Amino acid sequence: MQDSRNRQPILDARLRRRGIYLLPNLFTTGALFAGFFAIVQAMNGRFELSAVAILIAMVLDGLDGRVARMTHTQSAFGAEYDSLSDMVSFGVAPALVVYVWALKGMGKLGWIAAFVYCACAALRLARFNTQLEVADKRFFQGLPSPAAAALIAGMVWVLNEYGFQGKEVSWLAWSVTIFAGLNMVSNLRYYSGKDINLRKSVPFVAVLLIVFAFILISYSPPEVLFGMFVLYALSAYVMWVWNFRKTRSEKIQQKSLEQDDEQI
C-alpha cells in the first residue's frame, strides 16, 4: 500500500512531463511565427512590419504562460517550447532586424553588436530557466528578453515613422543594441508583474486607467510603446539608486545610534 502511494507522484510527474497541451502552445506557436515573420520582413526591407511583429510576439509570449497557469495546462514540454520560441522571437529576430536596418554598414562593429545581443538573450534565457525554482517571482534578474526585443523594435519603428534611414542613426542603434543586450545579463531587478491577480476585483478607477492607456497607445503607437519600454528599461536603475540611498541612510542611522550608545 505504501509502495503504491510512493509511486503515484512519480507517475503523475511523468504524465505531466509527457503531456502536450494545445491551448498555451498555440500562443507560443503564434509568438514563434511572429518572430520568424519579423526576420522575413527585415530581409525584404519592410522594417516597420518587422518591429510590429516582434511586439506582437511579446504580447503572445506574455499570454501563453498566464493561460497555462489559469487553465492548469503547464507542462515541461510547454516550458521548453516557450524558451526556444523566445530565443527566436526575442534573441535572433531583433538582432537580425537591427543588423539589416542599421548595423550592416558598420562592418565588424555592426555584426559584433548584433551577436552580443543575441548571445546575451541566450544567456538570459538559460539563467532564467536554471533559477526558475529559487528566483523571486515578483522580480526578473536582468532585463527580460521580450522587453529588450521590444526596446529595439520600438526604436526601429519610431525612427522609421519619422523618416530616418538606418545608416543615419547607426551609432544610436549600436548603442541601444549593446545596452539592451548587457542589461539582459545584468543583476538589476525588474518588476515582473506576476503577483498581479487577474481574477481579483479592482476599483473602477483601474478600469478607467486601462481605457486611457488603450486610447493613448492607439493615438500614437510607435512613440507611446517605445517610451514605455524605455521607462521600463531604466526603472531598474531608479530602483537601484533608491535602494542604495535607503541602505546608506539606514547604515548612517545605525552608526549614529551606536555612537550615542557608546557615549552613554
C-alpha positions as CSV (number, residue, x, y, z in Angstrom):
1,M,0.0,0.0,0.0
2,Q,2.7,2.4,1.0
3,D,4.7,1.5,-2.1
4,S,1.8,2.3,-4.4
5,R,1.4,5.7,-2.7
6,N,5.1,6.5,-3.3
7,R,4.8,5.5,-7.0
8,Q,1.7,7.7,-7.6
9,P,3.5,11.1,-7.5
10,I,6.2,9.7,-9.8
11,L,3.6,8.5,-12.3
12,D,1.8,11.9,-12.1
13,A,5.1,13.7,-12.7
14,R,5.8,11.5,-15.7
15,L,2.4,12.2,-17.2
16,R,2.9,15.9,-16.8
17,R,6.3,15.8,-18.4
18,R,4.8,13.8,-21.4
19,G,1.7,15.9,-21.7
20,I,1.3,18.4,-24.6
21,Y,-1.5,20.9,-24.1
22,L,-2.9,22.6,-27.2
23,L,-4.1,26.0,-25.9
24,P,-0.9,27.5,-24.4
25,N,1.2,26.0,-27.1
26,L,-1.0,27.8,-29.7
27,F,0.1,31.1,-28.2
28,T,3.7,30.0,-28.2
29,T,3.5,29.0,-31.8
30,G,2.0,32.3,-32.7
31,A,4.9,34.1,-30.9
32,L,7.4,31.9,-32.8
33,F,5.6,32.7,-36.1
34,A,5.7,36.4,-35.4
35,G,9.4,36.2,-34.7
36,F,10.1,34.4,-37.9
37,F,7.8,36.8,-39.8
38,A,9.9,39.7,-38.4
39,I,13.1,38.2,-39.9
40,V,11.5,37.6,-43.3
41,Q,10.1,41.2,-43.5
42,A,13.5,42.6,-42.4
43,M,15.1,40.7,-45.3
44,N,12.5,42.3,-47.6
45,G,13.3,45.8,-46.3
46,R,9.9,46.2,-44.5
47,F,11.2,47.1,-41.1
48,E,8.0,48.6,-39.7
49,L,6.3,45.3,-40.2
50,S,9.3,43.6,-38.5
51,A,9.0,45.8,-35.5
52,V,5.3,45.3,-35.2
53,A,5.7,41.5,-35.5
54,I,8.2,41.5,-32.6
55,L,5.8,43.5,-30.4
56,I,3.0,41.0,-31.3
57,A,5.3,38.1,-30.3
58,M,5.9,39.8,-27.0
59,V,2.1,40.0,-26.3
60,L,1.6,36.4,-27.3
61,D,4.5,35.3,-25.1
62,G,3.0,37.1,-22.2
63,L,-0.3,35.3,-22.7
64,D,0.9,31.7,-23.1
65,G,2.3,31.4,-19.6
66,R,-0.8,33.0,-18.0
67,V,-3.2,30.9,-20.0
68,A,-1.3,27.8,-18.9
69,R,-1.4,28.7,-15.3
70,M,-5.1,29.8,-15.4
71,T,-6.2,26.6,-17.2
72,H,-3.7,24.3,-15.3
73,T,-2.1,23.2,-18.5
74,Q,1.5,23.7,-17.6
75,S,4.0,21.1,-18.8
76,A,7.7,20.5,-19.2
77,F,7.2,20.4,-23.0
78,G,5.5,23.8,-22.9
79,A,8.3,25.3,-20.9
80,E,11.0,24.1,-23.2
81,Y,9.0,25.1,-26.3
82,D,8.4,28.6,-24.9
83,S,12.1,29.0,-24.2
84,L,13.1,28.0,-27.8
85,S,10.4,30.3,-29.2
86,D,11.7,33.2,-27.0
87,M,15.2,32.6,-28.4
88,V,14.0,33.0,-32.0
89,S,11.5,35.9,-31.4
90,F,13.5,37.9,-28.8
91,G,17.0,36.8,-29.5
92,V,17.6,36.1,-33.1
93,A,14.9,38.2,-34.7
94,P,15.7,41.6,-33.1
95,A,19.4,41.0,-33.7
96,L,18.9,40.4,-37.4
97,V,16.3,43.2,-37.8
98,V,18.6,45.8,-36.3
99,Y,21.6,44.5,-38.1
100,V,19.9,44.6,-41.5
101,W,18.3,48.0,-40.8
102,A,21.3,50.0,-39.3
103,L,24.3,47.9,-38.3
104,K,25.2,46.3,-41.6
105,G,27.1,49.3,-42.9
106,M,29.3,49.4,-39.8
107,G,31.3,46.3,-40.7
108,K,32.7,44.2,-37.8
109,L,31.3,46.6,-35.2
110,G,27.8,46.1,-36.6
111,W,27.7,42.3,-36.6
112,I,29.6,42.1,-33.2
113,A,26.9,44.3,-31.6
114,A,24.1,42.1,-33.1
115,F,25.9,38.9,-31.9
116,V,26.4,40.4,-28.4
117,Y,22.7,41.0,-28.2
118,C,21.9,37.5,-29.5
119,A,24.3,35.8,-27.1
120,C,23.1,37.8,-24.1
121,A,19.5,36.8,-24.9
122,A,20.6,33.1,-24.9
123,L,22.4,33.5,-21.6
124,R,19.5,35.4,-20.1
125,L,17.1,32.6,-21.0
126,A,19.4,29.9,-19.8
127,R,19.9,31.7,-16.4
128,F,16.1,32.2,-16.1
129,N,15.4,28.5,-16.7
130,T,18.0,27.3,-14.2
131,Q,16.9,29.8,-11.5
132,L,13.2,29.3,-12.0
133,E,12.6,27.5,-8.7
134,V,14.6,29.8,-6.5
135,A,14.1,33.2,-8.0
136,D,11.8,35.8,-6.5
137,K,8.7,35.7,-8.7
138,R,8.0,39.4,-8.2
139,F,11.2,40.5,-10.0
140,F,13.2,39.5,-13.0
141,Q,17.0,39.3,-12.7
142,G,18.2,41.4,-15.7
143,L,16.0,42.9,-18.4
144,P,13.5,40.3,-19.7
145,S,14.3,39.3,-23.3
146,P,10.8,40.3,-24.6
147,A,11.3,43.8,-23.2
148,A,14.8,44.0,-24.7
149,A,13.4,43.0,-28.0
150,A,10.6,45.5,-27.7
151,L,13.1,48.2,-27.0
152,I,14.9,47.5,-30.3
153,A,11.7,47.0,-32.2
154,G,10.3,50.3,-30.8
155,M,13.4,52.2,-31.8
156,V,13.2,50.9,-35.3
157,W,9.5,51.6,-35.6
158,V,9.8,55.2,-34.2
159,L,12.8,56.2,-36.3
160,N,11.2,54.7,-39.5
161,E,8.0,56.6,-38.6
162,Y,10.0,59.9,-38.7
163,G,11.7,59.1,-41.9
164,F,15.2,58.2,-40.6
165,Q,17.3,55.7,-42.5
166,G,19.2,53.1,-40.5
167,K,22.6,54.3,-41.7
168,E,21.8,57.8,-40.5
169,V,21.4,56.6,-36.9
170,S,23.7,53.6,-36.9
171,W,25.6,54.6,-33.8
172,L,22.4,55.2,-31.9
173,A,21.1,51.7,-33.0
174,W,24.5,50.2,-32.0
175,S,24.3,51.8,-28.5
176,V,20.7,50.7,-27.9
177,T,21.6,47.1,-29.1
178,I,24.5,46.9,-26.7
179,F,22.5,48.5,-23.9
180,A,19.7,46.0,-24.3
181,G,22.0,43.0,-24.5
182,L,24.1,43.8,-21.5
183,N,21.0,44.7,-19.4
184,M,19.6,41.2,-20.1
185,V,22.6,39.6,-18.3
186,S,22.9,42.2,-15.6
187,N,21.8,41.6,-11.9
188,L,19.4,44.5,-12.0
189,R,15.9,43.8,-10.7
190,Y,12.9,44.4,-12.9
191,Y,9.4,44.2,-11.7
192,S,7.7,41.1,-13.3
193,G,4.0,41.8,-12.6
194,K,3.5,38.1,-11.8
195,D,1.9,38.9,-8.5
196,I,-1.0,40.7,-10.2
197,N,-4.1,38.6,-9.8
198,L,-6.3,38.9,-12.9
199,R,-9.2,37.2,-11.2
200,K,-9.3,39.7,-8.3
201,S,-11.8,42.6,-8.3
202,V,-10.3,46.0,-8.9
203,P,-11.6,49.6,-8.3
204,F,-13.5,51.3,-11.1
205,V,-10.6,53.8,-11.4
206,A,-8.3,50.9,-12.5
207,V,-10.6,50.2,-15.5
208,L,-10.6,53.9,-16.5
209,L,-6.8,53.9,-16.4
210,I,-6.7,50.8,-18.7
211,V,-9.1,52.5,-21.1
212,F,-7.0,55.7,-21.1
213,A,-3.9,53.6,-21.8
214,F,-5.5,52.0,-24.8
215,I,-6.6,55.4,-26.1
216,L,-3.1,56.8,-25.6
217,I,-1.4,53.8,-27.4
218,S,-3.9,53.9,-30.3
219,Y,-3.3,57.7,-30.7
220,S,0.4,57.2,-31.4
221,P,1.5,53.6,-31.1
222,P,5.3,53.9,-32.0
223,E,6.1,56.8,-29.7
224,V,4.0,55.6,-26.7
225,L,5.1,52.0,-26.8
226,F,8.8,52.9,-27.3
227,G,8.5,55.4,-24.4
228,M,7.0,52.7,-22.2
229,F,9.8,50.3,-22.9
230,V,12.5,52.9,-22.4
231,L,11.0,53.8,-19.0
232,Y,10.8,50.1,-18.1
233,A,14.5,49.5,-19.1
234,L,15.5,52.5,-16.9
235,S,13.2,51.6,-14.0
236,A,15.8,49.1,-12.6
237,Y,18.4,51.9,-12.3
238,V,15.9,54.1,-10.5
239,M,15.1,51.2,-8.1
240,W,18.8,50.5,-7.6
241,V,19.6,54.2,-6.7
242,W,16.6,54.3,-4.4
243,N,17.7,51.1,-2.6
244,F,21.3,52.3,-2.4
245,R,20.3,55.6,-0.8
246,K,17.9,53.8,1.5
247,T,20.5,51.3,2.6
248,R,23.1,54.0,3.1
249,S,20.7,56.1,5.2
250,E,19.9,53.1,7.4
251,K,23.7,52.5,7.9
252,I,24.3,56.1,8.8
253,Q,21.4,56.0,11.3
254,Q,22.6,52.7,12.8
255,K,26.2,54.1,13.1
256,S,24.8,57.2,14.8
257,L,22.8,55.1,17.3
258,E,25.9,53.1,18.1
259,Q,27.9,56.2,18.7
260,D,25.2,57.5,21.0
261,D,25.2,54.2,23.0
262,E,29.0,54.4,23.4
263,Q,28.8,58.0,24.8
264,I,26.2,56.9,27.3
